[in-house]
Structure formats: structure tokens, C-alpha cells
Amino acid sequence: STMMSCCSKTICDGCDYANDMRVWRESLKWTCPFCRHPASRSKNESNQNLMKRIEANDPVAMCEMGLGLHDEGDIDGAFEYLTKAAALGDAAAH
């Protein structure tokens, strides 16, 4: 599955593939299947979208940031984001 950085919704691989095929067949610009936000063109743009979601107190985005920081070795930063996400109700952050 893939988390969309624009709206923090998760799409399964099959649905993502079906959406990609629809975009390709109909010669459309790729947008998020949930919020129709244009696709991120770079990792930096994805990170900016994620930070906007975090500023909006989105627990899924906070959990994603916490997991990313943990992978990078920033345990204190990861703990901070995961704690906030858990407090906002994200079960995956526990």
C-alpha cells in the first residue's frame, strides 16, 4: 500500500495500479485518487505536503514522520512525533 502525502490517505497496490491504468488510458494528469491534488514531482515536494498535514495535526502524517525519523536514527524526534500521533488517536503509533 501507499500513503498519499497530500491527504494522508492509504491506497492499496491494486487500487493504485487501477488508478494508474485509468490515467494512462485516458491521457490524464496524475492526481491523488482521494483529494485530486496533483502528483508530487519530487521527494522534497512530498515532504512539504507531509509537513502541511503535520501542521494540520494529522495523526497519520505524524506517525509517518515518526517512522521515517526512526529509520534515519533520530530516536528522540521519532518518539516526539509518534507520541503526538498516538495522543491524536492513531493506533499504528502506539
Number of C-alpha atoms within 10 A of each C-alpha: 10 11 14 21 24 25 19 21 15 14 16 10 11 10 12 16 12 11 16 15 12 13 14 12 9 8 9 10 10 16 16 19 15 13 12 11 14 12 15 18 8 9 9 10 14 16 15 15 19 23 18 16 19 20 11 11 14 20 25 27 29 29 26 22 22 25 20 14 18 16 11 10 11 13 13 12 16 22 17 14 22 27 19 19 26 17 13 15 14 18 12 12 21 11
